[in-house]
């Protein structure tokens, strides 16, 4: 991801430093300790970046040669081992002194890669404690085992719901045909476990607490039932404490933010970035969710919320482990004030992701303005036409930040999908939702913590909650993108561009039955998705414009008060917001162009099909004339054929026949009547089905509070 320095499109040839093998330990030490120095060439957007790219002033603009990147395995022996680095961190040994960078004797027309840059990623992997990775893999294995058990219960539940006896005909068939009988409903214990798996009780919801101090960072996991204890105070070494609670808009969301702000003094106000009278930052986040997981969450909510025999047990477990002093009472008061019931299903409904076509959430202040009535079935998006996104679903979630003057930051969002587009995205989508925070390669909040896990606040321009909130919302608000992973996956605008090109190709394909209807639906789905993405990008542009004004105001106030930056080489709030604004504005312009192209292409499709209909009308007119001629001939000769056949029958002359003419009409007339009825019912079966469906009772729709 690029910062407001040089962009990826800047055409400037760069000569990279190349060190000798003897300098490798010093280069590795410098890459680990000298993270606060800003780069003279292209800058990284993260203030926690531990490497920089330096431009050679002697390099000529016309160079195009490049030396092969040094092999990582060839220098592995020169790096400190994991145990050595772990012991060094525990004993707080001082960093090694860094000698001047050794310049290689390469000609000015060559471009080579520095050893320090080549070792950066390897050093990060080598310095990682293997016990942490082992714990993560063990947690993933446990979550997968639990998911496989709950998936079996889910399949039985859906089978039971899809084979319901909703009409008398199915009940009759179920009495006589074993294959037509309704499958049994899973047991009550299994259904309770299924509900708590997809929608954890509020007191058991996992909450991440991240502490950042000078040269140090720690992360702990707690529950929502103990969240008030986390924001009452923080350790002395902590500059900023970040509490991440995966809550969407609803009663619990409003109560948590209200109690948090009541227990401390508010921080510096973002008057321009926030809403009028509400100086806190919020934005809508686009992220990728597994289509299968999204469908499972909808099915579980829509089916189990109608089984009233589960309500009592679920309501009892909602706050069973709650140890907070004010949260539950605030939720009960808020529910009474709004005239709703604070039961299990009303409280967990906020965990549901929002599809792109389910309204906009920006500007929502109250818990009653959340997700509107929803359906159980989730349609495939136009984005799934692209092969890379075939198993994913683009969803929206609100992301809200609240900060206090004591350095404690609270963020609320049910976002639990993939933010960074990567070649392994399908693998990331299959990971359990409750373990996604630890995947820094897919989840933006997890990446934010890992960016400062080693250096803490030492790389921050200012060690304040306002700086961290700015960094956090600019990092998350610019996703999804493929910049963090080196553009090894298509961006959203590139994917939609490919989809529009595919729709244009299908527009000129030979005519097939129902193909035009399907094509128009794909066009409309693409237009709707692009429209929503454009509106979200526009809201983000307005947010970052307001934050830019707030950042300048903060810097002016700090300069007047003679408050010097904690790290003058760190990325300032103004630079950070400028980078995010340029990135979101570029995406907005690209999406807007694609939207215009899609609409024009859809209009061209209608015009093309209109011309085809006119040509078909001309052809059908000539066919109608031929049919009219044959109809006239039939009208003349059909009565003659009938009378000659009827009066030419003589049954009495048939040998050994005692039947009369009446018997003939009783037999042949009955057979003819049955044949005519069967043909008529078959010809008008769709109309009869529609009439039958309109007479059935309408099922109630369900809403999420």
C-alpha positions as CSV (number, residue, x, y, z in Angstrom):
1,X,0.0,0.0,0.0
2,X,1.4,3.3,-1.0
3,X,1.5,6.4,1.2
4,X,1.3,10.0,0.0
5,X,4.9,9.8,-1.2
6,X,5.6,8.3,-4.5
7,X,2.9,6.2,-6.2
8,X,3.3,3.0,-8.0
9,X,3.0,4.7,-11.3
10,X,6.0,7.0,-10.8
11,X,8.5,6.2,-13.5
12,X,11.8,6.5,-11.7
13,X,14.7,4.0,-12.0
14,X,16.1,3.1,-8.6
15,X,19.5,1.6,-7.7
16,X,19.2,-0.7,-4.7
17,X,22.0,-1.2,-2.1
18,X,23.7,-4.6,-2.3
19,X,25.7,-5.6,0.8
20,X,28.4,-8.2,1.0
21,X,27.8,-11.4,3.0
22,X,29.9,-10.0,5.8
23,X,27.5,-7.1,6.3
24,X,24.4,-9.3,6.5
25,X,24.1,-9.4,10.4
26,X,24.4,-5.6,10.6
27,X,21.9,-5.2,7.8
28,X,19.5,-7.5,9.5
29,X,19.9,-5.7,12.8
30,X,19.4,-2.4,11.1
31,X,16.2,-3.7,9.5
32,X,14.9,-4.7,12.9
33,X,15.8,-1.6,14.9
34,X,15.8,1.4,12.6
35,X,12.1,1.4,11.7
36,X,11.6,5.0,12.6
37,X,13.7,6.4,9.7
38,X,11.6,7.6,6.8
39,X,12.5,6.5,3.3
40,X,14.0,8.9,0.8
41,X,12.3,7.2,-2.1
42,X,9.0,5.4,-2.1
43,X,7.3,5.5,1.4
44,X,5.2,2.8,2.9
45,X,1.8,3.8,4.2
46,X,2.3,2.1,7.5
47,X,4.3,3.9,10.2
48,X,5.4,0.6,11.4
49,X,7.3,-0.2,8.2
50,X,10.8,-1.6,9.0
51,X,12.4,-1.0,5.6
52,X,12.9,1.8,3.1
53,X,13.9,2.2,-0.5
54,X,16.6,4.7,-1.2
55,X,17.2,6.2,-4.6
56,X,20.7,6.5,-6.1
57,X,21.3,10.1,-7.2
58,X,24.0,8.9,-9.7
59,X,21.6,6.7,-11.5
60,X,20.7,7.6,-15.0
61,X,17.1,7.8,-16.1
62,X,17.5,5.4,-19.0
63,X,18.7,2.3,-17.1
64,X,16.8,-0.9,-17.6
65,X,19.1,-3.6,-16.3
66,X,18.3,-5.5,-13.1
67,X,20.5,-7.8,-11.1
68,X,19.0,-11.0,-9.7
69,X,17.5,-10.8,-6.2
70,X,19.8,-12.4,-3.6
71,X,18.5,-15.8,-2.4
72,X,16.9,-15.8,1.0
73,X,18.2,-19.2,1.8
74,X,21.8,-18.1,1.1
75,X,21.7,-15.6,3.9
76,X,19.6,-17.5,6.4
77,X,22.7,-18.7,8.3
78,X,23.7,-15.1,9.0
79,X,20.5,-14.2,10.7
80,X,20.0,-14.6,14.4
81,X,17.9,-17.7,15.3
82,X,14.4,-17.5,16.8
83,X,15.7,-18.5,20.3
84,X,18.5,-15.9,20.1
85,X,16.1,-13.1,19.2
86,X,13.6,-14.3,21.8
87,X,16.3,-14.3,24.5
88,X,17.5,-10.9,23.4
89,X,14.0,-9.5,23.7
90,X,13.5,-11.0,27.2
91,X,16.9,-9.7,28.5
92,X,16.3,-6.2,27.0
93,X,19.7,-6.2,25.4
94,X,20.5,-2.9,23.5
95,X,20.3,-2.9,19.7
96,X,23.5,-3.5,17.8
97,X,25.2,-0.5,16.3
98,X,24.6,-0.1,12.6
99,X,27.6,0.8,10.4
100,X,27.1,2.8,7.2
101,X,25.5,0.9,4.4
102,X,28.0,-0.8,2.2
103,X,27.6,0.3,-1.5
104,X,28.4,-2.2,-4.1
105,X,30.5,-1.4,-7.1
106,X,27.8,-1.6,-9.8
107,X,27.6,0.6,-12.8
108,X,25.0,3.4,-13.1
109,X,23.0,1.5,-15.7
110,X,22.2,-1.4,-13.4
111,X,19.3,-1.7,-11.0
112,X,19.7,-4.2,-8.1
113,X,17.8,-5.2,-5.0
114,X,19.2,-4.4,-1.6
115,X,19.9,-7.2,0.8
116,X,18.1,-5.3,3.6
117,X,14.9,-5.2,1.5
118,X,15.3,-8.9,0.5
119,X,15.7,-9.9,4.1
120,X,12.8,-7.9,5.5
121,X,10.1,-10.4,5.0
122,X,12.3,-13.3,5.9
123,X,13.4,-11.6,9.1
124,X,9.7,-11.1,10.1
125,X,9.1,-14.8,9.7
126,X,12.3,-15.8,11.5
127,X,11.5,-13.5,14.4
128,X,8.0,-14.8,14.9
129,X,7.7,-17.0,17.9
130,X,6.8,-20.5,16.6
131,X,4.7,-21.1,19.7
132,X,2.3,-18.3,18.6
133,X,1.8,-19.9,15.2
134,X,1.4,-23.3,16.8
135,X,-1.3,-22.0,19.1
136,X,-3.1,-20.4,16.1
137,X,-3.0,-23.6,14.1
138,X,-4.3,-25.6,17.1
139,X,-7.1,-23.0,17.6
140,X,-8.0,-23.3,13.9
141,X,-8.1,-27.1,14.1
142,X,-10.4,-27.0,17.1
143,X,-12.7,-24.5,15.4
144,X,-12.8,-26.7,12.3
145,X,-13.8,-29.7,14.3
146,X,-16.6,-27.8,16.0
147,X,-17.8,-26.4,12.6
148,X,-17.9,-29.9,11.1
149,X,-20.2,-31.1,14.0
150,X,-22.5,-28.1,13.7
151,X,-22.5,-28.3,9.9
152,X,-24.1,-31.8,10.2
153,X,-26.8,-30.4,12.4
154,X,-27.3,-27.5,10.1
155,X,-27.8,-29.8,7.1
156,X,-30.5,-31.8,8.9
157,X,-32.2,-28.6,10.0
158,X,-32.3,-27.2,6.4
159,X,-33.5,-30.6,5.1
160,X,-36.3,-30.5,7.6
161,X,-37.3,-26.9,6.7
162,X,-37.2,-27.4,2.9
163,X,-39.4,-30.5,3.1
164,X,-42.1,-29.0,5.2
165,X,-45.7,-30.2,4.7
166,X,-47.0,-26.8,3.5
167,X,-50.0,-28.3,1.5
168,X,-52.4,-31.2,1.6
169,X,-50.9,-33.0,-1.3
170,X,-47.5,-33.5,0.3
171,X,-49.2,-34.8,3.5
172,X,-51.0,-37.4,1.5
173,X,-47.8,-38.4,-0.4
174,X,-46.0,-38.7,3.0
175,X,-48.5,-41.2,4.3
176,X,-47.9,-43.6,1.4
177,X,-44.4,-42.9,0.1
178,X,-41.5,-43.3,2.5
179,X,-39.2,-41.1,0.4
180,X,-41.8,-38.3,0.6
181,X,-41.9,-38.3,4.4
182,X,-40.6,-35.2,6.2
183,X,-37.1,-35.8,7.9
184,X,-37.0,-35.4,11.7
185,X,-36.0,-32.2,13.4
186,X,-32.7,-32.2,15.2
187,X,-32.9,-32.5,19.0
188,X,-33.4,-29.4,21.2
189,X,-29.9,-29.7,22.6
190,X,-28.5,-29.8,19.1
191,X,-30.5,-26.7,18.0
192,X,-29.4,-24.7,21.0
193,X,-25.8,-25.6,20.2
194,X,-26.3,-24.6,16.6
195,X,-27.8,-21.2,17.6
196,X,-24.9,-20.4,20.0
197,X,-22.3,-21.5,17.3
198,X,-23.5,-19.0,14.7
199,X,-24.8,-16.4,17.1
200,X,-22.9,-16.5,20.4
201,X,-24.7,-15.2,23.5
202,X,-23.9,-11.6,24.2
203,X,-22.0,-12.2,27.4
204,X,-19.8,-14.9,25.7
205,X,-18.9,-12.8,22.6
206,X,-15.1,-12.6,22.1
207,X,-13.5,-9.2,22.5
208,X,-9.9,-8.3,21.6
209,X,-7.9,-5.9,23.8
210,X,-4.7,-4.5,22.3
211,X,-2.3,-2.5,24.3
212,X,0.4,-0.3,22.7
213,X,3.3,1.2,24.5
214,X,6.8,2.5,23.8
215,X,8.6,-0.4,22.1
216,X,6.0,-2.9,23.3
217,X,2.5,-4.3,22.4
218,X,0.3,-7.0,23.9
219,X,-3.0,-8.5,22.9
220,X,-5.4,-10.4,25.1
221,X,-8.8,-11.9,24.5
222,X,-11.8,-11.4,26.8
223,X,-15.6,-11.5,26.6
224,X,-18.3,-8.9,26.3
225,X,-19.4,-10.0,29.8
226,X,-16.1,-8.4,31.1
227,X,-15.7,-5.5,28.8
228,X,-16.3,-2.8,31.4
229,X,-13.3,-3.9,33.4
230,X,-11.1,-3.3,30.3
231,X,-12.0,0.4,29.9
232,X,-11.9,1.4,33.5
233,X,-8.1,1.7,33.5
234,X,-4.9,0.7,31.6
235,X,-1.4,-0.2,32.7
236,X,1.1,2.6,33.2
237,X,3.3,1.5,30.2
238,X,0.4,1.6,27.8
239,X,-0.1,4.8,25.7
240,X,-3.2,3.5,23.8
241,X,-5.5,0.7,24.7
242,X,-7.7,-0.6,21.7
243,X,-10.8,-2.6,22.5
244,X,-12.3,-4.3,19.4
245,X,-15.9,-5.6,20.0
246,X,-17.5,-7.4,17.0
247,X,-21.0,-5.8,17.5
248,X,-23.3,-4.4,14.8
249,X,-26.0,-1.8,15.0
250,X,-28.5,-2.8,17.7
251,X,-29.4,-2.5,21.4
252,X,-26.1,-4.0,22.6
253,X,-24.1,-1.7,20.3
254,X,-25.8,1.4,21.6
255,X,-25.5,0.4,25.2
256,X,-21.8,-0.5,25.0
257,X,-20.9,2.9,23.4
258,X,-23.0,4.8,25.8
259,X,-21.5,3.1,28.9
260,X,-18.0,3.5,27.5
261,X,-18.4,7.3,26.9
262,X,-20.0,7.7,30.3
263,X,-17.1,6.1,32.1
264,X,-14.5,8.6,30.8
265,X,-13.8,12.0,29.4
266,X,-14.1,12.3,25.6
267,X,-11.0,12.9,23.5
268,X,-10.3,15.6,21.0
269,X,-13.3,16.0,18.7
270,X,-13.4,15.2,15.0
271,X,-15.8,18.0,14.3
272,X,-15.6,17.7,10.5
273,X,-15.1,14.0,10.1
274,X,-17.9,13.1,12.5
275,X,-21.6,13.7,12.3
276,X,-23.2,17.0,13.5
277,X,-23.3,16.8,17.3
278,X,-21.5,13.4,17.2
279,X,-17.8,14.0,16.8
280,X,-16.8,10.4,16.4
281,X,-15.6,8.6,13.3
282,X,-17.7,6.0,11.5
283,X,-17.7,4.5,8.0
284,X,-19.1,1.6,6.1
285,X,-16.6,-1.2,5.3
286,X,-16.7,-3.5,2.3
287,X,-15.4,-7.0,2.9
288,X,-15.6,-10.4,1.5
289,X,-17.5,-13.2,3.2
290,X,-17.9,-16.8,2.2
291,X,-21.2,-17.2,0.3
292,X,-21.8,-20.5,2.1
293,X,-21.2,-19.0,5.5
294,X,-23.5,-16.1,4.7
295,X,-26.3,-18.5,3.6
296,X,-25.8,-20.6,6.7
297,X,-26.2,-17.6,9.0
298,X,-29.4,-16.5,7.2
299,X,-30.9,-20.1,7.4
300,X,-30.1,-20.5,11.1
301,X,-31.6,-17.1,12.0
302,X,-34.7,-17.4,9.8
303,X,-35.5,-21.0,10.8
304,X,-34.6,-21.1,14.5
305,X,-36.2,-17.7,15.3
306,X,-39.6,-19.3,14.5
307,X,-39.2,-22.3,16.8
308,X,-40.7,-20.8,19.9
309,X,-39.8,-23.8,22.1
310,X,-36.2,-22.6,22.0
311,X,-36.8,-19.0,23.1
312,X,-36.8,-19.6,26.9
313,X,-33.5,-21.4,27.0
314,X,-31.8,-18.9,24.6
315,X,-33.1,-15.9,26.6
316,X,-31.6,-17.4,29.8
317,X,-28.2,-17.9,28.3
318,X,-27.9,-14.3,26.8
319,X,-26.4,-12.7,29.9
320,X,-25.6,-15.8,31.9
321,X,-21.9,-14.9,32.3
322,X,-22.3,-11.2,32.4
323,X,-20.0,-9.6,35.1
324,X,-20.5,-5.9,34.0
325,X,-22.1,-3.5,36.4
326,X,-24.1,-1.4,34.0
327,X,-24.4,-3.0,30.6
328,X,-27.4,-5.3,31.1
329,X,-29.4,-2.7,33.0
330,X,-28.7,-0.2,30.2
331,X,-29.8,-2.6,27.6
332,X,-33.1,-3.3,29.5
333,X,-33.7,0.4,29.9
334,X,-33.0,1.1,26.2
335,X,-35.3,-1.8,25.1
336,X,-38.2,-0.4,27.3
337,X,-37.5,3.1,25.9
338,X,-37.8,1.9,22.3
339,X,-40.7,-0.5,23.0
340,X,-38.9,-3.7,21.9
341,X,-38.0,-6.9,23.8
342,X,-34.3,-7.5,24.6
343,X,-34.5,-11.2,23.9
344,X,-31.9,-13.4,22.4
345,X,-32.8,-13.1,18.7
346,X,-33.2,-9.3,18.8
347,X,-29.8,-8.9,20.4
348,X,-27.8,-11.3,18.1
349,X,-29.5,-10.0,14.9
350,X,-26.7,-7.4,14.6
351,X,-24.2,-10.1,13.9
352,X,-25.8,-10.6,10.5
353,X,-23.7,-9.2,7.6
354,X,-25.5,-6.8,5.2
355,X,-25.7,-7.6,1.6
356,X,-25.2,-4.7,-0.9
357,X,-28.9,-4.5,-1.7
358,X,-30.1,-4.2,1.9
359,X,-30.1,-0.4,2.4
360,X,-27.4,2.0,3.5
361,X,-26.3,2.3,7.1
362,X,-24.4,5.6,7.2
363,X,-26.0,8.3,9.3
364,X,-27.9,5.7,11.4
365,X,-27.9,6.8,15.1
366,X,-30.5,4.6,16.8
367,X,-30.7,0.9,17.2
368,X,-34.1,0.7,15.6
369,X,-32.7,1.8,12.2
370,X,-30.7,-1.4,11.5
371,X,-31.2,-4.1,8.9
372,X,-34.7,-4.0,7.4
373,X,-36.8,-7.1,6.7
374,X,-34.8,-9.8,5.0
375,X,-35.3,-13.0,3.2
376,X,-33.8,-16.4,3.8
377,X,-32.4,-17.1,0.3
378,X,-29.3,-15.1,-0.8
379,X,-29.0,-14.6,-4.5
380,X,-25.6,-14.8,-6.2
381,X,-24.0,-11.5,-6.9
382,X,-22.8,-10.3,-10.3
383,X,-19.3,-10.3,-8.8
384,X,-19.5,-14.1,-8.5
385,X,-19.4,-14.2,-12.3
386,X,-15.6,-13.5,-12.0
387,X,-13.8,-16.8,-11.4
388,X,-11.8,-15.4,-8.5
389,X,-14.9,-14.3,-6.6
390,X,-17.1,-17.2,-7.4
391,X,-17.4,-18.5,-3.8
392,X,-17.4,-15.1,-2.1
393,X,-20.0,-12.5,-1.3
394,X,-19.4,-8.8,-1.0
395,X,-21.0,-7.5,2.2
396,X,-21.2,-4.2,4.1
397,X,-20.7,-3.5,7.7
398,X,-20.6,-0.3,9.8
399,X,-17.3,0.5,11.5
400,X,-17.4,3.0,14.4
401,X,-14.6,4.4,16.5
402,X,-14.9,6.0,19.9
403,X,-11.9,7.5,21.8
404,X,-11.4,9.0,25.2
405,X,-8.8,11.4,26.6
406,X,-7.3,8.7,28.8
407,X,-6.0,6.9,25.6
408,X,-8.7,4.2,25.4
409,X,-10.2,3.5,22.0
410,X,-13.4,1.4,21.4
411,X,-14.3,0.1,17.9
412,X,-17.6,-1.6,17.2
413,X,-18.2,-3.6,14.0
414,X,-19.5,-7.0,13.1
415,X,-17.0,-7.2,10.3
416,X,-15.5,-10.7,10.2
417,X,-14.5,-11.2,6.5
418,X,-11.5,-10.8,4.3
419,X,-10.3,-7.3,3.8
420,X,-7.1,-7.9,1.8
421,X,-7.5,-9.6,-1.5
422,X,-5.0,-12.3,-1.9
423,X,-4.4,-15.4,-4.1
424,X,-5.3,-17.4,-1.0
425,X,-8.6,-15.6,-0.4
426,X,-10.7,-18.8,-0.8
427,X,-8.6,-20.4,1.9
428,X,-9.0,-17.4,4.1
429,X,-12.8,-17.4,3.6
430,X,-13.0,-21.0,4.9
431,X,-11.4,-20.0,8.2
432,X,-13.7,-19.8,11.2
433,X,-15.1,-16.3,11.8
434,X,-14.1,-16.3,15.5
435,X,-10.4,-16.9,14.6
436,X,-10.1,-14.4,11.7
437,X,-8.6,-11.7,13.9
438,X,-5.3,-13.6,14.1
439,X,-5.0,-13.8,10.3
440,X,-3.1,-10.6,9.6
441,X,-2.9,-11.5,5.9
442,X,-6.7,-11.3,5.5
443,X,-8.2,-9.2,8.3
444,X,-7.4,-5.5,8.5
445,X,-7.8,-5.1,12.3
446,X,-5.5,-8.1,12.8
447,X,-3.0,-6.5,10.5
448,X,-3.1,-3.2,12.4
449,X,-2.1,-4.9,15.6
450,X,0.7,-6.9,13.9
451,X,2.0,-3.7,12.3
452,X,2.9,-2.4,15.8
453,X,3.4,-5.7,17.6
454,X,7.2,-5.3,17.7
455,X,7.8,-1.6,18.0
456,X,4.7,-0.5,19.8
457,X,4.2,3.3,19.7
458,X,7.8,4.1,18.9
459,X,7.1,4.6,15.2
460,X,4.0,6.8,15.8
461,X,4.1,10.4,14.9
462,X,2.2,11.1,18.1
463,X,1.5,8.5,20.8
464,X,-2.2,9.6,21.2
465,X,-5.6,8.0,20.7
466,X,-6.4,10.5,17.9
467,X,-3.4,9.4,15.9
468,X,-4.2,5.7,16.3
469,X,-7.9,6.3,15.4
470,X,-6.8,8.1,12.3
471,X,-4.4,5.3,11.3
472,X,-7.0,2.6,12.1
473,X,-9.9,4.0,10.1
474,X,-7.8,5.0,7.1
475,X,-6.3,1.4,7.0
476,X,-9.7,-0.3,7.3
477,X,-11.7,2.3,5.4
478,X,-9.7,1.8,2.2
479,X,-10.3,-2.0,2.0
480,X,-10.8,-4.3,0.2
481,X,-7.7,-4.1,-1.9
482,X,-4.8,-6.2,-3.0
483,X,-2.0,-3.7,-2.2
484,X,-0.9,-5.3,1.0
485,X,-0.2,-8.6,-0.7
486,X,1.6,-7.2,-3.7
487,X,-1.3,-7.2,-6.2
488,X,-1.5,-11.0,-6.5
489,X,-5.3,-10.8,-6.9
490,X,-7.7,-8.7,-9.0
491,X,-9.0,-5.5,-7.5
492,X,-12.8,-4.9,-7.3
493,X,-12.8,-2.4,-10.2
494,X,-10.8,-4.7,-12.4
495,X,-13.1,-7.6,-11.6
496,X,-16.2,-5.6,-12.5
497,X,-14.6,-4.4,-15.7
498,X,-14.0,-8.0,-16.7
499,X,-17.6,-8.8,-15.8
500,X,-19.0,-6.0,-18.0
501,X,-16.8,-7.2,-20.9
502,X,-18.3,-10.7,-20.4
503,X,-21.8,-9.3,-20.4
504,X,-21.1,-7.4,-23.6
505,X,-19.8,-10.6,-25.2
506,X,-23.0,-12.4,-24.2
507,X,-25.0,-9.6,-25.7
508,X,-24.0,-10.6,-29.2
509,X,-24.4,-14.4,-28.7
510,X,-27.0,-16.3,-30.8
511,X,-30.6,-16.1,-29.4
512,X,-31.5,-18.8,-26.9
513,X,-34.7,-19.2,-24.9
514,X,-34.7,-17.3,-21.6
515,X,-31.1,-16.1,-22.2
516,X,-32.1,-12.5,-22.6
517,X,-33.9,-12.5,-19.3
518,X,-30.9,-14.0,-17.5
519,X,-28.6,-11.5,-19.2
520,X,-30.8,-8.5,-18.2
521,X,-30.8,-9.7,-14.6
522,X,-27.0,-10.0,-14.6
523,X,-26.8,-6.5,-16.0
524,X,-29.2,-5.1,-13.3
525,X,-27.4,-6.9,-10.5
526,X,-24.1,-5.5,-11.8
527,X,-25.5,-1.9,-12.0
528,X,-27.0,-2.2,-8.5
529,X,-23.8,-3.4,-6.9
530,X,-21.7,-0.7,-8.6
531,X,-24.2,1.9,-7.5
532,X,-23.9,0.8,-3.9
533,X,-20.1,0.6,-4.0
534,X,-20.0,4.1,-5.5
535,X,-22.2,5.5,-2.8
536,X,-20.0,4.0,-0.1
537,X,-16.9,5.3,-1.7
538,X,-18.5,8.8,-1.9
539,X,-19.3,8.6,1.8
540,X,-15.7,7.6,2.5
541,X,-14.4,10.5,0.4
542,X,-16.5,12.9,2.4
543,X,-15.3,11.3,5.7
544,X,-11.6,11.6,4.7
545,X,-12.1,15.2,3.6
546,X,-13.5,16.1,7.0
547,X,-10.7,14.2,8.7
548,X,-8.2,16.1,6.7
549,X,-9.6,19.4,8.1
550,X,-9.6,17.9,11.6
551,X,-5.9,16.7,11.2
552,X,-4.8,20.2,10.1
553,X,-6.7,21.7,13.1
554,X,-5.0,19.3,15.5
555,X,-1.6,20.1,14.1
556,X,-2.2,23.8,14.3
557,X,-3.3,23.5,18.0
558,X,-0.2,21.4,18.8
559,X,2.1,23.9,17.1
560,X,0.6,26.7,19.1
561,X,1.0,24.8,22.3
562,X,4.6,23.9,21.4
563,X,3.8,20.1,21.6
564,X,6.6,18.5,19.5
565,X,5.9,15.2,17.7
566,X,7.0,12.0,19.5
567,X,8.6,10.8,16.3
568,X,9.3,13.5,13.7
569,X,10.0,10.8,11.1
570,X,6.7,9.1,11.7
571,X,3.7,9.5,9.4
572,X,1.5,12.4,10.5
573,X,-2.2,12.4,10.6
574,X,-2.4,14.8,7.6
575,X,-0.2,12.5,5.5
576,X,-2.1,9.5,6.4
577,X,-5.5,10.9,5.6
578,X,-4.2,12.4,2.3
579,X,-3.0,8.9,1.3
580,X,-6.4,7.3,2.1
581,X,-8.3,10.1,0.4
582,X,-6.4,9.7,-2.8
583,X,-6.9,6.0,-2.8
584,X,-10.7,6.1,-2.1
585,X,-11.2,8.9,-4.6
586,X,-9.4,6.9,-7.3
587,X,-11.6,3.9,-6.6
588,X,-14.7,6.1,-6.7
589,X,-13.8,7.5,-10.1
590,X,-13.1,4.1,-11.5
591,X,-16.4,2.7,-10.2
592,X,-18.2,5.7,-11.6
593,X,-16.8,5.1,-15.0
594,X,-17.7,1.4,-14.8
595,X,-21.3,2.3,-13.8
596,X,-21.7,4.6,-16.8
597,X,-20.4,1.9,-19.0
598,X,-22.7,-0.8,-17.6
599,X,-25.8,1.4,-18.0
600,X,-24.9,2.3,-21.5
601,X,-24.3,-1.3,-22.3
602,X,-27.7,-2.2,-20.8
603,X,-29.4,0.4,-23.0
604,X,-27.7,-0.9,-26.0
605,X,-28.9,-4.4,-25.1
606,X,-32.5,-3.1,-25.0
607,X,-32.1,-1.4,-28.4
608,X,-30.6,-4.5,-29.9
609,X,-33.3,-6.8,-28.6
610,X,-36.0,-4.3,-29.9
611,X,-34.5,-4.5,-33.4
612,X,-34.5,-8.3,-33.2
613,X,-38.1,-8.3,-32.1
614,X,-39.0,-6.1,-35.1
615,X,-37.3,-8.6,-37.5
616,X,-39.1,-11.5,-35.8
617,X,-42.4,-9.7,-36.2
618,X,-41.8,-9.5,-40.0
619,X,-41.0,-13.2,-40.2
620,X,-44.0,-14.1,-38.1
621,X,-46.2,-12.0,-40.3
622,X,-45.3,-14.1,-43.3
623,X,-45.8,-17.3,-41.2
624,X,-49.3,-16.0,-40.2
625,X,-50.3,-15.7,-43.8
626,X,-49.4,-19.3,-44.5
627,X,-51.2,-20.5,-41.4
628,X,-54.3,-18.4,-42.5
629,X,-54.3,-20.2,-45.8
630,X,-54.0,-23.7,-44.2
631,X,-56.8,-22.7,-41.7
632,X,-59.1,-21.9,-44.6
633,X,-58.5,-25.2,-46.3
634,X,-59.1,-27.0,-43.0
635,X,-62.4,-25.2,-42.4
636,X,-63.6,-26.4,-45.7
637,X,-62.5,-30.0,-45.7
638,X,-62.7,-30.9,-42.0
639,X,-66.6,-31.1,-41.8
640,X,-66.6,-33.1,-45.0
641,X,-64.1,-35.6,-43.6
642,X,-66.2,-35.9,-40.4
643,X,-69.5,-36.6,-42.1
644,X,-68.1,-39.0,-44.6
645,X,-66.4,-40.9,-41.9
646,X,-69.4,-40.9,-39.6
647,X,-72.0,-42.0,-42.1
648,X,-69.7,-44.5,-43.7
649,X,-69.5,-46.6,-40.5
650,X,-71.5,-49.9,-40.5
651,X,-70.9,-51.9,-37.4
652,X,-73.6,-54.5,-38.2
653,X,-71.6,-55.9,-41.1
654,X,-68.6,-56.7,-39.0
655,X,-68.3,-60.4,-38.4
656,X,-69.1,-61.7,-34.9
657,X,-69.9,-58.2,-33.6
658,X,-72.9,-57.6,-31.4
659,X,-72.0,-54.0,-30.4
660,X,-74.2,-51.1,-31.3
661,X,-73.4,-47.6,-32.4
662,X,-74.1,-46.4,-28.8
663,X,-71.4,-48.6,-27.4
664,X,-69.0,-47.0,-29.9
665,X,-69.7,-43.5,-28.7
666,X,-69.6,-44.4,-25.0
667,X,-66.1,-46.0,-25.4
668,X,-64.5,-43.6,-27.9
669,X,-66.1,-40.5,-26.5
670,X,-64.8,-41.2,-23.0
671,X,-61.3,-41.8,-24.3
672,X,-61.4,-38.7,-26.4
673,X,-62.6,-36.6,-23.4
674,X,-59.8,-37.9,-21.2
675,X,-57.2,-37.1,-23.9
676,X,-58.6,-33.6,-24.4
677,X,-58.5,-32.9,-20.6
678,X,-54.9,-34.1,-20.2
679,X,-53.8,-32.0,-23.1
680,X,-55.6,-28.9,-21.8
681,X,-54.2,-29.3,-18.3
682,X,-50.7,-29.7,-19.6
683,X,-51.0,-26.7,-21.9
684,X,-52.3,-24.4,-19.1
685,X,-50.3,-25.9,-16.2
686,X,-48.4,-22.7,-15.4
687,X,-51.6,-20.6,-15.3
688,X,-53.3,-23.1,-13.0
689,X,-50.2,-23.2,-10.7
690,X,-50.2,-19.4,-10.4
691,X,-53.9,-19.5,-9.5
692,X,-53.3,-22.1,-6.8
693,X,-50.3,-20.2,-5.3
694,X,-52.4,-17.0,-5.0
695,X,-55.0,-18.9,-3.0
696,X,-52.4,-20.1,-0.4
697,X,-52.0,-18.1,2.8
698,X,-49.2,-15.6,2.8
699,X,-46.4,-16.3,5.2
700,X,-45.3,-13.5,7.5
701,X,-42.0,-11.6,6.8
702,X,-39.4,-11.4,9.5
703,X,-37.5,-8.2,10.5
704,X,-34.3,-7.7,12.4
705,X,-34.2,-5.1,15.1
